[in-house]
Amino acid sequence: MLINRKPKATGGSVTAGKRPAVALMLSELLLYLAGIFAMLGGVLLLERMVVGPHSTAGTGYARVDSAFDLDRLRRKLYSVRAPRLLWRRERSSLPLLRDLTPHYRELRDAGEQLIPVSSIVGSVDGASSLFDRSFRPVSERGRARLGSVLVAMRQGEPLPPIEVYGWRGEYYVLDGHHRVAAARATGSDFIDAHVIEVG
């Protein structure tokens, strides 16, 4: 009499069969992610080749150009924020004039003039909480207001001069923080300002 006996499946052979399947799934996932990163890198490279790394050239449509400007500012802000979050550093806000020279008494009206945007380094009042050190807005409310100023600037609408206090060759904004942010976003070298010299 013949008895057919099937060999018993051991736990080792079942897990051994699962291991190659899991390894295959992980390798496919890694290949998929590598493909996505390669595609994103290609798109970013193409953007730099076509538009340039710091281009503020417009399409001719003010709303589209201002959206591009805001997107560029947001990317710069995130690239600055990420390392700061990793190292748990505080956000660098705009310097306040009252912190640098708390007892300024002599103010002299220097009139309206063109000043370099790069020499505008801080704020007179508490608007420093709305912007980082490079005049990038840090809140949605600030970005929305900046968007409307960018559209107006791109459409060529006349904007009033900003008001600044001048101290030791640098300027601190009293009124016009969003206009300064828009001028930086569009790559303007100079901005019209009403200057008050601090003595």
ABEGO torsion letter per residue (X at the ends): XBBBBBBBBBAAAAAAAAAAAAAAAAAAAAAAAAAAAAAAAAAAAAAAAAAEAABABBAGBAAAAAAAAAAAAAAAAAAAAAAAAAAGBBBBBBBBAAAABABBABBBBAEBBBBBAAABABBABAAAAABBAAGBBABAAAAAAAAAAAAAAAAGBBBBBBBBBBBGGBBBBABGAAAAAAAAAAGBABBBBBBBBBX
